[in-house]
Amino acid sequence: MFKRMKAVRRPLFWFKMMMWALSLVIAALLIQLGSLIMSDVPTAGASIQQKDFEDTARLTPIIAQTKQISDQLKQSKRDIEDAEFKLASARSDYANGRATFENWIKTRSATESRAENPEVIARTKNLEQLKLSERVAERAIEDLNQSKTEKARILADLRNQIAVIRAESALPYEQARKLQTLKVFLFRLAITLPLLLISGWLIAKQRGSKYWPVYRGFIIFSLFAFFVELVPYLPSYGGYVRYIVGIALALLFAHFAITAMSRYVQKKQAEESKPETEKRSLINYETAVKKITAGTCPSCDRTYGAKKDQDVDFCVHCGFCLFTKCTKCGDRENSFYKFCGACGEKSNDGHLREATPA
């Protein structure tokens, strides 16, 4: 039974991992540097607020008057609380005086004494004075409540005036904010666009370079700069710019994807017409071993298996030789193996060994 094996050398595997880590480190350092640069640019540091566009000549005295009326309302509330306490005390005094007077009247009626008429008059006047004090306290509260109501109306009018003045500043503020957003976007675009162009050139021309891990870190940085430093600053203008940019990017991606797939299909069709010895010379050893191990033909990139329990030695789609048997021990092996896994016999310098019967 065929044993799954990894063709990539362990040092090469760890080297690739280290290069990926290096790419990420380079990208992180470039991102940090780019963030510092973006935070220090003049347009990015400026902050526009709506209060900068308010008519301070009209607004300042109204705000001062509003504060003054608000303070007066707070004082009125305290005065009303004190007056209510005095009213409660006056009502209590009147209630006690009236109860005393009524008891005294009952006592006088029982004795039918008429010598106490002057005292009746005095007690009645005292009771009337208590009632008058109660009414004075009530009147004080009424005056305070009326004053409080008038001040509350004045405060509401002042706040309406403030709201109107601030509403007048909304339009110029919005126009200035859009202009600032456009400036920031254009400045960031001037920095980001060259990065994207350089990254595109690196992807197209330098993918096979030995310095590709370094270039890959720069590409990651440029993508971060585009999606994080530029895209959030796209001016909306009702969403037109965002949608247009999104459609343009989608069409651009679709164009490159379709073009790349067309080239891939044409390449595979051209390769399938070539002799197998020539096709084998064009396939990378590690890639071929990995694909055959995964059940994929390295020539046409299709799944070569026909039945689950049947050993397949040739691709059922393009006829490419996948497995052969060792000429020495007869063990079934991957056709790209350079040595037999059972006996160690070396293959014939890349030539096909004897294929096992299908």
C-alpha positions as CSV (number, residue, x, y, z in Angstrom):
1,M,0.0,0.0,0.0
2,F,1.3,3.4,-0.9
3,K,2.6,5.4,2.1
4,R,2.0,9.2,2.2
5,M,5.3,11.1,2.3
6,K,6.3,14.7,2.2
7,A,8.7,15.6,-0.5
8,V,9.8,18.9,0.9
9,R,13.1,18.8,2.8
10,R,12.8,19.7,6.4
11,P,15.4,22.5,6.3
12,L,13.6,23.9,3.3
13,F,10.3,23.7,5.1
14,W,11.7,25.6,8.1
15,F,13.4,28.1,5.8
16,K,10.1,28.8,4.1
17,M,8.5,29.3,7.5
18,M,11.3,31.6,8.5
19,M,10.9,33.6,5.3
20,W,7.2,34.0,6.0
21,A,7.9,35.3,9.5
22,L,10.5,37.7,8.0
23,S,7.9,38.9,5.5
24,L,5.4,39.6,8.4
25,V,8.1,41.3,10.4
26,I,9.0,43.6,7.5
27,A,5.3,44.3,6.8
28,A,4.7,45.1,10.5
29,L,7.6,47.5,10.7
30,L,6.6,49.2,7.4
31,I,3.0,49.5,8.7
32,Q,4.2,51.2,11.9
33,L,6.4,53.6,10.0
34,G,3.5,54.3,7.6
35,S,1.1,55.0,10.5
36,L,3.6,57.5,12.0
37,I,3.9,59.2,8.7
38,M,0.1,59.4,8.2
39,S,-0.4,60.7,11.7
40,D,2.1,63.6,11.2
41,V,0.8,64.8,7.8
42,P,-0.9,68.3,8.1
43,T,-4.2,67.3,6.6
44,A,-4.5,64.2,8.8
45,G,-3.9,66.2,12.0
46,A,-6.4,69.0,11.4
47,S,-9.7,68.6,13.2
48,I,-12.8,70.5,12.0
49,Q,-15.7,70.9,14.5
50,Q,-19.1,72.5,13.9
51,K,-18.6,75.0,16.7
52,D,-15.8,76.6,14.5
53,F,-18.5,77.7,12.1
54,E,-21.0,79.1,14.7
55,D,-21.7,82.9,14.9
56,T,-20.0,83.6,18.2
57,A,-21.0,87.3,18.1
58,R,-24.6,86.3,18.4
59,L,-24.2,83.0,20.3
60,T,-21.9,84.2,23.2
61,P,-24.3,86.7,24.9
62,I,-27.2,84.3,24.5
63,I,-25.2,81.5,26.2
64,A,-24.2,83.8,29.0
65,Q,-27.8,84.9,29.5
66,T,-28.9,81.2,29.4
67,K,-26.4,80.4,32.2
68,Q,-27.7,83.4,34.2
69,I,-31.4,82.3,33.9
70,S,-30.4,78.7,34.7
71,D,-28.7,79.8,37.9
72,Q,-31.8,81.9,38.8
73,L,-34.1,78.9,38.2
74,K,-31.9,76.9,40.6
75,Q,-32.2,79.6,43.2
76,S,-35.9,79.9,42.6
77,K,-36.2,76.2,43.3
78,R,-34.4,76.6,46.6
79,D,-36.5,79.6,47.5
80,I,-39.7,77.7,46.8
81,E,-38.5,74.8,49.0
82,D,-37.9,77.4,51.9
83,A,-41.3,79.0,51.3
84,E,-43.1,75.6,51.4
85,F,-41.4,74.9,54.7
86,K,-42.7,78.3,56.1
87,L,-46.2,77.6,54.7
88,A,-46.2,74.2,56.4
89,S,-45.2,75.8,59.7
90,A,-47.9,78.6,59.3
91,R,-50.6,76.0,58.6
92,S,-49.5,74.0,61.6
93,D,-49.6,77.1,63.9
94,Y,-53.1,78.0,62.6
95,A,-54.3,74.5,63.1
96,N,-53.0,74.4,66.7
97,G,-54.4,77.9,67.4
98,R,-57.8,77.0,66.0
99,A,-58.0,73.8,68.1
100,T,-57.1,75.7,71.2
101,F,-59.7,78.4,70.5
102,E,-62.4,75.8,69.9
103,N,-61.6,74.1,73.2
104,W,-61.7,77.4,75.0
105,I,-65.1,78.3,73.4
106,K,-66.5,75.0,74.6
107,T,-65.3,75.6,78.1
108,R,-66.7,79.1,78.1
109,S,-70.1,77.9,76.9
110,A,-70.3,75.3,79.6
111,T,-69.7,77.9,82.4
112,E,-71.8,80.5,80.6
113,S,-69.4,83.2,81.7
114,R,-69.8,86.6,80.1
115,A,-67.0,88.3,81.8
116,E,-64.5,87.1,79.3
117,N,-65.7,88.9,76.1
118,P,-62.5,90.9,75.8
119,E,-60.5,87.6,75.8
120,V,-62.8,86.2,73.1
121,I,-61.9,89.2,71.0
122,A,-58.2,88.8,71.6
123,R,-58.2,85.1,70.9
124,T,-60.2,85.7,67.7
125,K,-57.8,88.3,66.5
126,N,-54.8,86.1,67.3
127,L,-56.4,83.3,65.2
128,E,-57.0,85.7,62.4
129,Q,-53.4,86.7,62.5
130,L,-52.3,83.1,62.2
131,K,-54.6,82.6,59.2
132,L,-53.2,85.8,57.6
133,S,-49.6,84.5,58.1
134,E,-50.7,81.2,56.3
135,R,-52.1,83.2,53.4
136,V,-48.9,85.3,53.2
137,A,-46.8,82.1,53.0
138,E,-49.1,80.8,50.2
139,R,-48.9,84.0,48.3
140,A,-45.1,83.9,48.5
141,I,-45.1,80.5,47.0
142,E,-47.4,81.6,44.2
143,D,-45.2,84.5,43.4
144,L,-42.1,82.3,43.3
145,N,-43.8,79.7,41.1
146,Q,-44.9,82.5,38.7
147,S,-41.4,83.9,38.6
148,K,-40.1,80.4,38.0
149,T,-42.5,79.8,35.1
150,E,-41.5,83.1,33.5
151,K,-37.8,82.3,33.8
152,A,-38.4,78.8,32.3
153,R,-40.1,80.3,29.3
154,I,-37.3,82.8,28.8
155,L,-34.8,79.9,29.1
156,A,-36.7,77.9,26.5
157,D,-36.7,80.8,24.1
158,L,-33.0,81.3,24.6
159,R,-32.3,77.6,24.0
160,N,-34.3,77.8,20.8
161,Q,-32.2,80.7,19.6
162,I,-29.1,78.8,20.3
163,A,-30.4,75.8,18.4
164,V,-31.3,78.0,15.4
165,I,-27.8,79.6,15.4
166,R,-26.1,76.2,15.6
167,A,-28.3,74.8,12.8
168,E,-27.2,77.7,10.6
169,S,-23.6,76.5,11.0
170,A,-24.4,72.9,9.9
171,L,-24.2,73.5,6.2
172,P,-20.8,75.3,6.1
173,Y,-19.5,72.8,8.5
174,E,-20.6,69.9,6.3
175,Q,-19.1,71.5,3.3
176,A,-15.8,72.1,5.1
177,R,-15.8,68.5,6.4
178,K,-16.3,67.1,3.0
179,L,-13.5,69.2,1.6
180,Q,-11.1,68.1,4.4
181,T,-12.1,64.5,3.8
182,L,-11.3,64.9,0.1
183,K,-7.9,66.5,0.9
184,V,-7.0,63.7,3.3
185,F,-8.1,61.1,0.7
186,L,-6.1,62.7,-2.1
187,F,-3.0,63.0,0.1
188,R,-3.3,59.4,1.2
189,L,-3.9,58.3,-2.4
190,A,-0.8,60.1,-3.5
191,I,1.2,58.0,-1.0
192,T,-0.7,54.7,-1.4
193,L,-1.1,54.6,-5.2
194,P,2.7,54.3,-5.9
195,L,2.9,51.6,-3.2
196,L,0.2,49.6,-5.0
197,L,1.9,50.1,-8.4
198,I,5.2,48.9,-7.0
199,S,3.5,45.9,-5.4
200,G,1.8,45.0,-8.7
201,W,5.2,45.2,-10.5
202,L,6.8,43.0,-7.8
203,I,4.0,40.4,-8.1
204,A,4.3,40.4,-11.9
205,K,8.1,40.4,-12.3
206,Q,9.8,39.3,-9.0
207,R,7.8,36.3,-7.8
208,G,10.6,34.0,-8.6
209,S,13.3,36.2,-7.1
210,K,15.4,35.1,-4.2
211,Y,14.4,38.3,-2.4
212,W,10.7,37.5,-2.8
213,P,10.2,37.2,1.0
214,V,11.3,40.8,1.4
215,Y,9.1,41.9,-1.5
216,R,6.2,39.9,-0.1
217,G,6.5,41.9,3.2
218,F,6.3,45.1,1.2
219,I,3.2,43.8,-0.7
220,I,1.5,43.0,2.6
221,F,2.3,46.5,3.8
222,S,0.9,48.1,0.6
223,L,-2.4,46.1,0.9
224,F,-2.7,47.2,4.6
225,A,-2.1,50.8,3.5
226,F,-4.8,50.6,0.9
227,F,-7.5,48.9,3.0
228,V,-6.8,50.5,6.3
229,E,-5.2,53.9,5.6
230,L,-7.0,54.8,2.3
231,V,-10.4,53.0,2.0
232,P,-11.9,54.4,5.2
233,Y,-11.2,58.0,3.9
234,L,-13.0,57.4,0.6
235,P,-15.4,60.4,0.2
236,S,-19.0,59.2,0.0
237,Y,-20.8,61.9,-1.9
238,G,-24.0,60.0,-1.4
239,G,-22.1,56.7,-1.8
240,Y,-21.2,57.2,-5.5
241,V,-17.4,57.2,-5.0
242,R,-17.4,54.2,-2.8
243,Y,-19.7,52.2,-5.1
244,I,-17.7,53.3,-8.2
245,V,-14.4,52.3,-6.6
246,G,-15.8,49.0,-5.5
247,I,-17.2,48.2,-8.9
248,A,-13.8,49.2,-10.5
249,L,-11.9,47.0,-8.1
250,A,-14.3,44.1,-8.7
251,L,-14.0,44.5,-12.5
252,L,-10.2,44.7,-12.3
253,F,-10.0,41.6,-10.1
254,A,-12.4,39.8,-12.5
255,H,-10.3,40.8,-15.5
256,F,-7.0,39.5,-14.0
257,A,-8.7,36.3,-12.7
258,I,-10.3,35.5,-16.1
259,T,-7.0,36.3,-17.9
260,A,-5.0,34.1,-15.5
261,M,-7.4,31.2,-15.8
262,S,-7.4,31.5,-19.6
263,R,-3.7,31.4,-19.6
264,Y,-3.7,28.4,-17.2
265,V,-6.2,26.5,-19.4
266,Q,-4.2,27.2,-22.6
267,K,-1.0,26.2,-20.8
268,K,-2.5,22.9,-19.7
269,Q,-3.9,22.2,-23.1
270,A,-0.5,22.8,-24.7
271,E,1.2,20.6,-22.1
272,E,-1.2,17.7,-22.7
273,S,-0.2,17.6,-26.3
274,K,3.5,17.2,-25.5
275,P,5.3,13.9,-25.0
276,E,5.3,12.6,-21.4
277,T,9.0,12.9,-21.1
278,E,8.8,16.6,-21.9
279,K,5.9,17.1,-19.5
280,R,7.8,15.4,-16.7
281,S,10.7,17.7,-17.2
282,L,8.5,20.8,-16.8
283,I,7.0,19.6,-13.4
284,N,8.7,20.4,-10.2
285,Y,9.8,17.3,-8.2
286,E,8.4,18.4,-4.8
287,T,5.2,19.6,-6.4
288,A,4.7,16.4,-8.4
289,V,5.2,14.2,-5.3
290,K,2.8,16.3,-3.2
291,K,0.1,16.3,-5.8
292,I,0.2,12.6,-6.5
293,T,0.2,12.0,-2.8
294,A,-2.9,14.1,-2.5
295,G,-4.7,12.2,-5.4
296,T,-4.1,14.9,-8.1
297,C,-2.5,14.5,-11.4
298,P,0.5,16.8,-11.6
299,S,0.1,17.2,-15.4
300,C,-3.6,18.1,-15.7
301,D,-4.4,19.0,-12.1
302,R,-7.5,16.7,-12.0
303,T,-8.3,14.0,-9.5
304,Y,-7.0,10.9,-11.2
305,G,-8.7,8.1,-9.1
306,A,-11.4,6.1,-10.9
307,K,-12.6,3.8,-8.1
308,K,-12.0,3.9,-4.4
309,D,-10.6,0.3,-4.0
310,Q,-8.7,0.3,-7.3
311,D,-5.1,1.2,-7.8
312,V,-4.7,3.7,-10.6
313,D,-1.3,4.0,-12.3
314,F,-2.2,6.4,-15.1
315,C,-4.4,9.5,-15.0
316,V,-7.8,8.6,-16.5
317,H,-8.0,12.2,-18.0
318,C,-4.7,12.7,-19.7
319,G,-2.9,9.3,-19.5
320,F,0.0,10.7,-17.4
321,C,2.0,7.9,-15.7
322,L,1.6,8.3,-11.9
323,F,2.8,5.0,-10.4
324,T,5.4,2.5,-11.6
325,K,7.0,-0.5,-10.1
326,C,10.6,-1.0,-9.2
327,T,12.6,-3.0,-11.8
328,K,14.5,-4.7,-8.9
329,C,11.9,-5.6,-6.3
330,G,8.7,-4.9,-8.1
331,D,7.3,-2.6,-5.4
332,R,4.7,0.0,-6.6
333,E,6.0,3.5,-6.2
334,N,5.3,7.1,-7.1
335,S,6.7,7.6,-10.6
336,F,8.6,10.7,-9.5
337,Y,10.5,9.0,-6.7
338,K,14.2,9.1,-7.3
339,F,14.8,5.9,-5.3
340,C,12.7,2.9,-4.5
341,G,11.2,3.1,-1.0
342,A,11.5,-0.7,-0.5
343,C,14.9,-1.6,-1.8
344,G,16.7,1.7,-2.4
345,E,17.2,1.1,-6.1
346,K,17.9,4.3,-8.0
347,S,15.6,5.2,-10.9
348,N,17.0,5.6,-14.3
349,D,18.0,9.3,-14.1
350,G,14.5,10.6,-14.5
351,H,13.5,8.1,-17.2
352,L,10.2,6.2,-16.7
353,R,10.6,2.9,-15.0
354,E,8.5,0.0,-16.0
355,A,4.8,0.9,-15.4
356,T,2.7,-1.5,-13.4
357,P,-0.3,-2.9,-15.3
358,A,-3.5,-0.9,-14.9
